[in-house]
Amino acid sequence: MQLTMNDFSVHRIIGRGGFGEVYGCRKADTGKMYAMKCLDKKRIKMKQGETLALNERIMLSLVSTGQDCPFIVCMTYAFQSPDKLCFILDLMNGGDLHYHLSQHGVFTEPEMLFYASVLI
């Protein structure tokens, strides 16, 4: 089954990056919420990021094993349009580590140990 943007109801931007944006979205047929990471093909080419984008797609495929792991963002779907590469990812409502560092500042030792254990 080939997915397109029409299979999703796209909501607000929840993040920005060098190659594109991340949106909250809902899959039309199931109503399930996801994060939709849309990479702009022109920006990728302009910044010579083709290898980075391809590696991200490969790594997301490798870690998306179907096992439910609360500490890994898994990719459920991927598709492209003429101008975008789109990765449909688990929606992490609490934010990522970068967000928490920017909001919290320095972590206490117990917080740091928790986050380090999650990463390992």
Buried (B, 14 or more C-beta within 10 A) or exposed (E): EEBEBEBBEEEEEBBEEEBBBBBBBBBEEEEEBBBBBBBBBEBBEEEEBEEBBEEBBEEBEEEBEEEEEEEBBBBBBBBEEEEBBBBBBBBBEEEEEEEBEEEEEEBEEEEEEEBEEEEE
